[in-house]
Amino acid sequence: MVKGKIDEIHGWAAMKPGIDVERWSYKPRPIGEHDVEIKIDFTGICGSDLHTIKDEWNGTSYPVIVGHEIVGKVVTKGDRVTEFNEGDIVGVGAQCYADLKKDCHACSNNLDPHCPNMVSTYNSKYADGAQAQGGYSEAIRVDANYAFKIPSSIDPAHAAPLMCAGTTVFAPMLRNGVKKGDRVGVVGIGGLGHLAIQYAKALGAEVVAFSHSPNKRDECLKLGASKFVDTSNKKDIDAIRHSLTYLFITSSSKHNNYEEFITWMDFEGQVVLLAIPEGKLSFSPFDLILSEVAITGSMIGGVNIVKEALEFAAKHNIRPIIERYPLDDVNAALKHVDEGKARYRVVLTH
């Protein structure tokens, strides 16, 4: 068995519900023959990190180190790892293990995030009972299948948000075959939304950006939206009713009105949830039947989709707009994100 270079991993963990994290260290699992050990250079702050450390989704196992938009360098590899060398720059997203076997229904259908033995990058347990810990730390060990080479044309700091936010918005576009001639709406112009605009535009779609913040209009148009809709302006809203092929909801706001969203859709259009709102959705079955609109959701992308999201971003110059904070200032960074002030993704530098 290969011995790792970092026997005790130092990081910042949440010890109880809230938005504060503190210094904490743990002994990592041994490096398996298919694993890699990564020295972390950058970690993006995802909304899921905040939901987890606050225990808003219930089930958080403390202490927990969050962070699943990770970029760093391979420093150790297992005996059977052939695709990486020490020094390679790689990324890790929201998943760090799945069986990836042909007899797994999910994995064999390119849906490995749904594998019954899937392990999330943090707040998740391996089969041996060890808890996975994430990227607000100096290093991480993961199955090599869930480490991804970062294209040389993408700056590593900008690659970090692509590992979750970028992949999350691209996955349903890829699965649904978003294409030229489609009219794609994006609700919530934040960490996910500003990347969704870029991916949809690069796929050839006409993009409509929706926000209650008129000051985001110019930036949305620069990112690739052909139209900006101020959701507080009834005239703007009325002008786009019954016109969208897809509507990607990247906001988890409790004020989202799904009955209203349905009226924005063309016949057989799809409303796709990429964020988890509080409580339950409210709409009448008649809203769906009479419009022939579908409401669906999408998780993170699996191995193949993450690879394609990175390659597509490199080819089409899709990049997140980021703000950088030193890892030692992680609590200030978390507060900044929690207050909705990030434009548009905060990246921790290690």
WOPE-V320698 format. One record per backbone hydrogen bond with DSSP energy under -1.0 kcal/mol. CO is the residue of the C=O (numbers start at 1). NH is the residue of the N-H. E is the energy in kcal/mol with one decimal. If there is no record, write none. Layout:
co->{CO/CO}
nh->{NH/NH}
e->{E/E}
//
This chain:
co->{9/10/11/13/14/22/24/26/32/33/34/35/36/37/37/38/39/41/42/43/46/47/48/49/50/51/52/64/65/66/67/69/70/71/71/72/73/74/76/78/85/88/89/90/91/92/94/96/97/101/104/106/106/107/111/112/115/119/119/124/126/130/132/135/136/138/140/142/143/144/148/151/155/156/160/161/162/164/165/166/167/170/171/172/173/179/182/183/183/184/185/186/187/188/190/192/193/195/196/197/198/199/200/201/206/207/207/208/209/210/211/213/214/216/217/218/219/220/227/229/230/233/234/235/237/240/244/245/246/247/248/249/253/257/258/261/262/263/264/264/266/269/270/271/272/273/284/285/286/288/294/296/302/303/304/305/306/307/308/309/310/311/312/313/321/323/325/326/327/329/330/331/332/333/334/335/336/337/345/346/347/348/349}
nh->{26/138/24/22/64/13/11/9/35/80/144/78/142/75/76/140/73/350/71/348/49/51/52/53/54/56/55/14/134/136/135/44/92/41/42/90/39/87/37/81/88/74/150/72/148/70/121/143/119/104/108/109/111/110/114/115/118/96/97/132/129/126/123/137/12/40/38/36/146/147/91/154/159/160/163/166/167/168/169/170/171/174/175/176/178/182/206/245/246/208/248/210/250/190/194/196/197/199/200/201/202/203/205/204/184/226/227/186/229/188/231/216/217/220/221/222/223/225/209/211/233/237/238/239/240/243/266/270/185/272/187/274/256/261/262/264/265/242/243/244/269/294/247/296/249/298/287/289/290/292/271/273/306/307/308/309/310/311/312/313/314/315/316/318/345/347/349/329/330/333/334/335/336/337/338/339/341/340/323/45/325/43/327}
e->{-1.9/-2.1/-2.4/-2.8/-2.0/-3.2/-2.9/-2.7/-1.6/-2.1/-3.2/-3.0/-2.1/-3.0/-1.4/-1.8/-2.3/-2.7/-2.5/-3.7/-1.2/-2.3/-2.3/-2.6/-2.0/-2.6/-1.1/-2.8/-3.2/-2.1/-2.0/-2.4/-2.3/-2.6/-2.4/-2.7/-2.8/-3.1/-2.9/-1.6/-2.1/-2.3/-2.2/-2.4/-2.3/-2.5/-1.6/-1.5/-2.3/-1.6/-2.7/-1.1/-2.6/-1.5/-2.6/-1.7/-2.1/-2.8/-1.2/-3.5/-2.1/-2.9/-1.2/-2.3/-2.6/-2.2/-3.1/-2.6/-2.2/-1.5/-2.4/-1.9/-1.6/-1.2/-1.6/-2.0/-1.4/-3.2/-1.8/-2.0/-2.5/-2.6/-2.6/-2.0/-2.4/-2.1/-2.7/-2.8/-1.6/-3.1/-2.9/-2.9/-2.5/-1.3/-2.4/-2.4/-2.1/-2.6/-2.5/-2.3/-2.3/-1.5/-2.0/-1.6/-2.9/-2.3/-1.4/-2.3/-3.3/-1.7/-1.9/-2.2/-1.7/-2.5/-2.2/-2.0/-2.1/-2.4/-2.7/-2.1/-2.3/-2.1/-2.9/-1.4/-1.5/-1.1/-2.9/-2.1/-3.0/-3.2/-2.6/-2.6/-1.4/-2.2/-2.0/-1.6/-1.4/-2.0/-1.9/-2.0/-2.0/-2.5/-2.4/-3.1/-3.0/-1.8/-1.3/-2.5/-2.7/-1.9/-3.1/-2.8/-2.7/-2.0/-2.1/-2.8/-2.1/-2.3/-2.8/-2.0/-2.3/-2.3/-2.2/-2.0/-1.5/-3.1/-2.6/-2.0/-1.7/-2.1/-2.7/-2.0/-2.1/-2.2/-2.9/-2.0/-2.2/-1.9/-2.1/-2.8/-2.1/-1.9/-2.5}
//
